[in-house]
Amino acid sequence: MIPDIFGDVLSVLNREGVSYTIVDYPEKNRKSIDIIAKNKQRRFLIKISVERTSKDETKDLRNFSAVVGDIPILVTEDTEEDIAIGKDNVVGLSVEGLAKAIRGERIYIYRTRGGIFIKIRSDVLRRKRTEMNYSMGDLSKLLGVTRKTIYDYENGESDVSIEVAEKLIDLFGEEVIGDVCENMIPKLEVDENQRSETISARIAKNLTEAGFASTSIKFAPVDVVASKKSKKVLITVEPKSQELLEKKLREALKVATELESELLVVARTSSTAKRIEKDGFKIFTSETIDSLSNEIERDN
């Protein structure tokens, strides 16, 4: 049975004429990405919060987005149409908020545990202040904040309260107000303490050392995501259960196609390698993954 919110999201995507792919692996609720959606301007990696989303799932979503350069969205029933929420550094939107984001309409109010804030465009604020010959000290007095706070505003390190936003609009116009989905590609979180005992962690570590932006993923049909310049590579490792192999490969191929990325498969045994190589997959074995970065570079 498809949860109501999932069906509502699909209705929005169909209504807005957006192309999308449903990611149906793993089969249980714990997934990093449920849907990949794309319009003419943006591509979204969507996680639907049916139940409580774990920090590992949102971390996967953030890192996946950071590597491939797409916008991560957590669709949740915990907020309203015009208000985003911050959940573990991922933008949380309602179903209709997602529709607005797809249409390119601004969503500039967001809520965190610290309060309600207005997203501002730091570059516009800096330019407008300079054009009107205000010093940081001048602007801090007009807004009733410290000079350090103005510095944080202009460097994108802080957003503003509703009261400060109203004063900024009076001074500089609505152009200074931003959009929570603008420039929302997160930074890759490198786990310095990550053990390289698993195949996927070992691959990610090797690719990182070879100069790729790379991360291992726990809850998706692909186990490693890597990019270097315009080259994007997704790597899926043969699951321990052979019953899941066909579905995992099929879903991994869907994701790679949607993201216009190369898909590589790491087989645990030579017999599996021979079998799935016939289907056109590019295969590595667990014994040869240390040379994987060289192969990718050679292809590039």
Disulfide bonds with the S-S distance in Angstrom:
none
